[in-house]
Amino acid sequence: MTAPREYPEDPGRFIQIVASDQGLKSIDSQLKGRILEMLQERDMAFDEIVGRSGRAKSTISAHMKALSLAGITTMRPDPTDARKRIFSLNGRILVRANSNDPEMLWADRFFPDALPPNATTRDIFRFILTSLRISLLSEGIHIHPILERAGNKAGAAIYPQVRAEGLSAFLENLSLFWSRFELGELEVEGYDPLTLVIRDCFECLDLPITGRPECSFDSGLLTALFSAHFNEKKRVIETHCYAMGSNLCRFEIWDAC
């Protein structure tokens, strides 16, 4: 079993902005930030937060109390065991910045030097998007939640153009849409779970290798599209990405927890 990952505190170099019912809140603790990222995935019991964080119960308890007092998290009893507590994120993470992220200090080396002489509209769009993403990465700034929300809104707007009665027709419409607007080559890889692969992905093809999925916009876009098609909330997980060193981007569509 892999040992729990440590998240050392480094005040002044890490900040996370959270939008809650009480307005924007800034988090300058990397451990608190990691806890909120876990709760953004789903509601979680206290013992699971402790286990995944790799920290002592007393440490996590103090952090959860501070987050609760700030109005960023809420707590309720576990319906199966009233002695246990389940925590929820009361808001959404907007942006995370870590100026001490050694993995991203070299990201600006991948900044596009110039457009090709015969640049197409797609080339210009990718140039602008890549320039923005790499500039943020080189400063240690991650905007995945904002990109995902933007993808959600875009997906809701695009859905009427790809709507279809059956799943096969819907998937065919998606593939044609991606091809028509040069977003990449979208194909179905499997059905258990429903899995899509995108080659020549417009969102991440030109990004440096970060070792993690970077297609947050696509994930949000696909989440909205499949949620609308199935008329129930879905979640999309990116398992492969050009930014992870893969030769494609791969997305699994699951029921939302």
Secondary structure, 3 states (H helix, E strand, C coil): CCCCCCCCCCCCCEEEEEEECCEEEEECCHHHHHHHHHHHHCCEEHHHHHHHHCCCHHHHHHHHHHHHHCCCEEEEEECCEEEEEEEEECEEEEEEEECCCHHHCCHHHHCCCCCCCCCCHHHHHHHHHHHHHHHHHHCCEECHHHHHHHHHHHHHHHHHHHCCCCHHHHHHHHHHHHHHCCCCEEEEEEECCEEEEEECCCCCCCCCCCCCCCCHHHHHHHHHHHHHHHCCCEEEEEEECHHHCCCCEEEEEEECC
